[in-house]
Amino acid sequence: MSRIYVGLALMEFGDAEACREVTNGLPQYVVQQLSPTAIVVDHEQLEALLSRLRRQGITPKVTDS
């Protein structure tokens, strides 16, 4: 079965440990883990997630494309 998901954001990490920290520490934002270094998050929760990450000293680059 093929599916198209609308309204999601992709987060890619430089390493699997950083991805694991977000996936385990902030699971309410994670829709699906795609690989050891990539997760899908609900785009409506993206600003809240980015705010939480920034408070933890994590400043991801945001690309709108």
C-alpha positions, 0 to 999 in steps of 0.5 A, spaced: 500 500 500 502 506 498 501 512 502 502 520 502 502 524 508 501 531 508 503 536 513 509 533 516 516 535 517 522 531 516 528 532 521 535 529 519 540 528 524 548 528 524 548 522 528 544 516 530 545 518 538 542 525 537 536 522 533 535 517 539 535 523 544 530 527 541 526 520 539 526 518 546 526 525 550 520 528 546 516 522 543 510 526 543 513 530 537 515 524 533 510 521 528 515 516 525 522 514 525 524 513 518 532 511 519 537 511 525 538 519 523 531 521 520 524 522 524 518 525 521 514 530 526 507 533 525 508 540 522 503 543 527 508 541 533 514 544 529 515 550 533 513 547 539 519 542 538 524 547 536 522 551 542 524 545 546 530 544 543 533 551 543 532 551 550 536 545 551 541 548 547 540 544 540 539 549 534 537 545 528 538 549 521 531 550 518 530 549 511 523 551 507 524 547 501 
